[in-house]
Amino acid sequence: MESEVESQTAQADREVRHLKKTLGRLDIVFLIVAAVVSIETLGQVSGFGAETFTWALVLAVFFLVPYGLIFAETGAAFTGEGGVYIWCRKAFGRPAAAIASLLTWITQPVWVGGSMAFIASEAWSTYVTPFEHGSFADYGFKLVFIWLTVLAAIISLKHGKWIPNIGAILKIAFLAVFLVTTAIYALRNGVAGLSASDFAPTIGGLLGVTPLLLFSYLGFESGNSAAGEMKNPARDVPFAIARSAGIAAAAYLLPIFAILVVLPADQITGIGGLMEAVATVFGVYGSAAPAMLTVTGVIFAVVLMTQGSAWMIISDRMQAMAAADGAFFGGFFGRFHPQLGTPVRVNLLSGVVATVFCLVAMQVTGSSAAIFGVVLSISISTFC
């Protein structure tokens, strides 16, 4: 048993030698923002009405701030590649760490294949090129979407980091344009009737929306999965978590408020709530609105793809280090490509899992919104 543990540790040490120090301070910020700020959930959480904003603010203060401080400290102190897996193994041993990394990792291909691909397809079909749900084009779009996220994770991080970097910038720009346009729309057309009492928290809201918001706020520790590829993680991780957490809080609170201002709660749908609000406020641009919506639909799909790739980059590295340490299928998946420095075997496994989940979800009777709700519940259960 002792020789087996030594062998597993030796494999992990060998794989770490393939890693290259390529992530600077801003790269880490953009990687976390690209992964964690889940704009696809904005419609779902906003469906609970004005108290969504209240609970989002409460959780930002009483959950996100202490949570960020804890993992800023942990991420700066323990800087080994693998992040959460390494921390759990040090604290609780390999079996507990194996479970923690597996639940964290499996959430990502399930979410990419069963949710993000569906939302991107819905947006593309509605605002860019129409196609029917369940058609050949629909299948093709979703499968291409999944495997583009995988390809982005396989590319050497020296070059591949620009995909989540650009995605994070596009995401921030997308939300900024939406917020500015909402302000113009409100000045011209007024707002949906909201009163102070609408923002009052309720037990029903607590039980209904808090899990969704917790799911949205989770993940700031995930950047440490690539700590072995950061130039100076002890210095840069606290900075990156502080900046990305602030961006995330603003990226949830302000758009949620904007959606509530534009759309009555009973008209907000989980899968299309954000884009429906965008389509409403873009009416201020007159004849230019259709073209702007088309461009926005493309950007929205690209942002989702880069978000999926960011999670693949992060979570696949964690799972590969777990495998290299003997905590996942005996080390077969614990290989990093000698030239690329990426865990290609886990990347491909994530692609297969996402594809299978997508194809199964496509066979389920019901709307895309209903499928999204089911996948969201599964992802919340595994990730939280």
C-alpha positions in Angstrom: 0.0 0.0 0.0 2.8 2.4 0.9 4.6 1.8 -2.4 1.3 2.3 -4.3 0.9 5.7 -2.6 4.5 6.7 -3.4 3.9 5.7 -7.1 0.8 7.8 -7.3 2.6 10.8 -5.8 5.4 10.3 -8.2 3.0 10.4 -11.2 1.5 13.6 -9.9 5.0 15.1 -9.6 5.9 14.0 -13.1 2.7 15.6 -14.6 3.3 18.9 -12.8 6.6 19.2 -14.8 4.6 19.7 -18.0 3.0 22.8 -16.7 4.1 26.3 -17.9 3.8 29.5 -15.9 1.5 31.5 -18.2 -1.2 33.1 -16.0 -0.7 36.7 -14.9 -2.8 38.7 -12.5 -5.3 39.9 -15.0 -5.5 36.5 -16.7 -6.7 35.0 -13.4 -9.3 37.8 -12.9 -10.6 37.2 -16.4 -10.6 33.4 -16.1 -12.7 33.6 -12.9 -15.1 36.2 -14.3 -15.5 34.1 -17.5 -16.3 31.0 -15.5 -18.3 32.3 -12.5 -20.5 35.1 -13.8 -23.3 33.0 -15.1 -25.4 35.4 -17.2 -27.6 32.4 -18.3 -29.1 32.2 -14.9 -30.2 35.8 -14.7 -33.6 35.1 -16.2 -34.2 32.2 -13.9 -33.4 34.0 -10.6 -35.3 37.2 -11.8 -38.4 35.1 -12.2 -38.9 35.3 -8.4 -39.6 39.0 -8.6 -38.2 42.0 -6.8 -37.2 40.1 -3.7 -34.5 38.4 -5.9 -32.6 41.6 -5.8 -32.9 41.7 -2.0 -31.6 38.2 -1.5 -28.8 38.8 -4.0 -27.7 41.8 -2.0 -28.0 39.9 1.3 -25.9 37.0 0.0 -23.4 39.3 -1.6 -22.7 40.9 1.8 -23.1 37.9 4.2 -22.0 35.0 1.9 -19.8 36.3 -1.0 -17.6 38.5 1.1 -16.6 36.0 3.8 -16.4 33.2 1.2 -14.1 35.3 -0.9 -11.9 36.1 2.1 -11.6 32.5 3.1 -10.5 31.3 -0.4 -8.3 34.3 -1.0 -6.3 33.2 2.1 -6.5 29.5 1.2 -5.6 30.0 -2.4 -2.6 32.2 -1.5 -1.3 29.7 1.1 -1.7 26.4 -0.8 -0.7 27.0 -4.4 -0.4 23.5 -5.8 -2.0 22.6 -9.2 -5.4 21.0 -8.5 -6.8 23.6 -6.1 -9.8 22.2 -4.2 -8.6 18.6 -4.6 -5.2 19.4 -3.0 -6.9 21.4 -0.2 -9.4 18.6 0.7 -6.7 15.9 0.6 -4.5 17.9 3.0 -7.5 18.4 5.3 -9.5 15.2 5.1 -7.5 12.7 3.1 -7.7 11.2 -0.4 -11.3 9.6 -0.3 -13.0 12.9 0.8 -10.9 14.8 -1.8 -11.9 12.4 -4.5 -15.6 12.9 -3.8 -15.2 16.7 -3.6 -13.3 16.9 -6.9 -15.7 14.5 -8.7 -18.8 16.4 -7.7 -17.2 19.7 -8.7 -15.9 18.4 -12.0 -19.1 16.5 -13.1 -21.2 19.6 -12.6 -19.4 21.3 -15.5 -19.9 18.9 -18.4 -23.5 18.4 -17.2 -24.1 22.2 -17.2 -22.4 22.7 -20.5 -24.2 19.9 -22.3 -27.6 20.1 -20.6 -28.0 23.8 -20.1 -25.5 26.2 -21.8 -25.8 24.5 -25.2 -29.6 24.7 -24.9 -29.6 28.4 -24.0 -27.0 29.3 -26.7 -29.1 27.3 -29.3 -32.3 29.0 -28.2 -30.7 32.5 -28.5 -29.1 31.7 -31.9 -32.4 30.3 -33.2 -34.4 33.3 -32.0 -32.1 36.2 -32.9 -29.6 35.0 -35.5 -30.7 32.0 -37.7 -34.1 30.4 -37.1 -34.2 26.6 -36.7 -36.6 24.2 -35.1 -36.0 22.5 -31.7 -34.9 18.9 -32.4 -33.9 19.6 -36.0 -30.7 18.6 -37.6 -29.4 22.2 -37.3 -30.4 22.2 -33.6 -28.4 19.0 -32.9 -25.5 20.3 -34.9 -25.4 23.6 -33.2 -25.4 22.1 -29.7 -22.7 19.5 -30.5 -20.4 22.1 -32.2 -20.9 24.3 -29.1 -19.9 21.6 -26.7 -16.8 20.6 -28.7 -15.6 24.1 -29.2 -15.5 24.5 -25.4 -13.5 21.3 -25.2 -11.1 22.4 -28.0 -10.5 25.7 -26.1 -9.5 23.7 -23.0 -7.2 21.4 -25.0 -5.2 24.3 -26.5 -2.0 25.3 -24.6 -2.9 27.7 -21.9 -0.4 30.2 -23.2 -2.8 30.7 -26.2 -6.0 29.2 -24.8 -6.2 31.7 -22.0 -7.2 34.4 -24.5 -10.5 32.6 -25.1 -11.8 33.2 -21.5 -10.1 36.6 -21.4 -12.0 37.7 -24.5 -15.2 36.1 -23.2 -14.9 37.9 -19.8 -14.5 41.3 -21.7 -17.4 40.5 -24.0 -19.5 39.5 -21.0 -18.8 42.8 -19.2 -19.4 44.8 -22.3 -22.7 42.9 -23.0 -24.0 43.7 -19.6 -22.8 47.3 -19.7 -24.7 47.9 -23.0 -27.8 46.3 -21.6 -27.7 48.5 -18.5 -27.2 51.7 -20.4 -29.9 50.8 -22.9 -32.3 49.9 -20.0 -31.7 53.4 -18.5 -32.6 55.0 -21.9 -35.6 52.8 -22.2 -36.8 53.7 -18.7 -36.4 57.4 -19.4 -38.5 57.1 -22.5 -41.1 54.5 -21.6 -41.3 54.3 -17.8 -40.7 51.2 -15.8 -42.6 48.1 -14.6 -44.6 48.9 -11.5 -42.5 48.1 -8.5 -43.0 49.2 -4.9 -40.9 49.0 -1.8 -43.0 46.1 -0.5 -42.1 44.1 -3.6 -38.5 43.9 -2.4 -39.5 42.6 1.1 -37.9 39.1 1.6 -40.2 36.1 2.2 -39.6 32.5 3.3 -40.8 31.4 -0.1 -38.2 33.6 -1.8 -35.5 32.3 0.6 -36.3 28.7 -0.2 -36.8 29.3 -3.9 -34.2 31.8 -5.0 -31.3 31.4 -2.5 -30.1 28.0 -3.9 -30.0 29.6 -7.4 -28.1 32.6 -6.1 -25.6 30.5 -4.1 -25.0 28.5 -7.3 -24.3 31.7 -9.1 -21.9 33.0 -6.5 -19.9 29.8 -6.2 -16.7 29.1 -8.0 -14.2 31.8 -7.0 -11.9 29.2 -5.5 -11.8 27.3 -8.9 -9.0 29.4 -10.4 -6.6 27.7 -8.1 -7.1 24.5 -10.1 -4.5 26.1 -12.4 -2.3 27.5 -9.6 0.7 25.6 -10.9 0.4 27.6 -14.1 0.2 31.0 -12.4 3.2 33.2 -12.3 2.8 34.2 -8.7 -0.4 32.7 -7.1 0.5 33.7 -3.5 0.4 37.3 -4.6 -2.2 37.3 -7.4 -4.9 35.0 -6.2 -6.2 37.3 -3.4 -6.2 40.2 -5.9 -8.0 38.2 -8.5 -10.7 36.9 -6.1 -11.3 40.4 -4.7 -11.7 42.0 -8.2 -13.7 39.1 -9.7 -16.0 38.9 -6.7 -16.7 42.6 -7.0 -17.4 42.3 -10.7 -19.7 39.3 -10.1 -21.7 41.1 -7.5 -22.3 44.0 -9.8 -22.9 41.7 -12.8 -25.8 40.0 -10.9 -27.3 42.9 -8.9 -27.5 45.5 -11.6 -28.9 43.2 -14.5 -31.4 41.6 -12.1 -32.7 45.0 -11.2 -32.7 46.0 -14.9 -34.7 42.9 -15.9 -37.2 43.5 -13.1 -37.6 47.1 -14.2 -38.3 46.1 -17.8 -40.3 42.9 -17.5 -43.1 41.9 -15.1 -42.2 38.8 -13.1 -44.9 36.7 -14.7 -43.3 37.4 -18.1 -39.7 36.4 -17.2 -38.7 32.9 -18.4 -35.8 31.0 -17.1 -34.0 30.2 -20.4 -34.6 33.5 -22.2 -35.3 36.1 -19.5 -32.1 38.1 -20.2 -32.4 38.1 -24.0 -36.1 38.9 -23.7 -35.3 42.0 -21.7 -32.5 42.9 -24.1 -35.0 42.6 -27.0 -37.5 44.8 -25.2 -35.1 47.7 -24.3 -33.4 47.6 -27.8 -36.6 49.0 -29.1 -35.2 52.4 -28.3 -32.8 52.0 -31.3 -35.6 52.0 -33.8 -34.9 50.5 -37.2 -31.4 49.5 -36.1 -32.8 47.2 -33.3 -33.1 44.0 -35.4 -29.5 44.2 -36.6 -28.3 45.0 -33.1 -30.3 42.1 -31.7 -28.7 39.7 -34.2 -25.2 40.9 -33.2 -26.1 40.6 -29.6 -27.4 37.1 -30.1 -24.1 36.1 -31.6 -22.2 37.7 -28.7 -24.4 36.0 -26.2 -23.7 32.6 -27.7 -19.9 33.3 -27.8 -19.9 34.5 -24.2 -21.6 31.2 -23.2 -19.1 29.2 -25.2 -16.1 31.0 -23.5 -17.8 30.5 -20.1 -18.0 26.7 -20.8 -14.4 26.7 -21.9 -13.3 28.5 -18.8 -14.9 25.9 -16.6 -13.4 23.1 -18.7 -10.0 24.7 -18.3 -10.4 24.9 -14.5 -12.3 21.8 -13.5 -10.6 19.4 -15.9 -7.2 20.3 -14.4 -8.5 19.7 -10.9 -9.8 16.3 -11.9 -6.6 15.4 -13.8 -4.6 16.1 -10.7 -7.0 13.9 -8.7 -6.4 11.1 -11.2 -2.7 11.6 -11.2 -2.8 11.2 -7.4 -4.7 8.0 -7.8 -8.1 9.3 -6.8 -9.8 8.8 -10.2 -9.5 5.7 -12.3 -6.0 4.7 -11.3 -4.2 7.5 -12.9 -5.2 6.9 -16.6 -6.8 10.4 -16.7 -4.0 12.0 -14.8 -1.9 12.8 -17.9 -0.9 16.3 -19.1 0.1 16.6 -22.7 3.9 17.0 -22.8 3.8 19.9 -25.3 0.4 21.5 -24.6 0.5 21.1 -20.9 -3.2 20.4 -20.8 -5.1 17.3 -19.4 -6.3 16.2 -22.8 -7.7 12.9 -21.6 -10.0 14.6 -19.0 -10.8 17.3 -21.6 -12.1 14.6 -24.0 -13.9 12.8 -21.2 -15.7 16.0 -20.3 -16.7 16.4 -23.9 -18.1 12.9 -24.0 -20.1 13.4 -20.8 -21.4 16.7 -22.0 -22.4 15.2 -25.4 -24.2 12.2 -23.8 -26.1 14.5 -21.4 -27.0 16.8 -24.2 -28.3 13.9 -26.4 -30.3 12.4 -23.5 -31.8 15.8 -22.7 -32.8 16.3 -26.3 -35.0 13.2 -26.0 -36.9 14.4 -23.0 -40.4 15.6 -23.8 -40.8 19.2 -22.9 -39.7 22.7 -23.7 -36.1 23.9 -23.5 -37.1 26.0 -20.5 -38.3 22.9 -18.6 -35.1 21.0 -19.5 -33.0 23.9 -18.3 -34.8 23.9 -15.0 -34.1 20.2 -14.5 -30.4 20.5 -15.4 -30.1 23.6 -13.1 -31.5 21.6 -10.2 -29.0 18.7 -10.8 -26.1 21.2 -11.1 -27.1 23.0 -7.9 -27.2 19.6 -6.1 -23.8 18.5 -7.2 -21.9 21.8 -7.0 -23.3 23.1 -3.8 
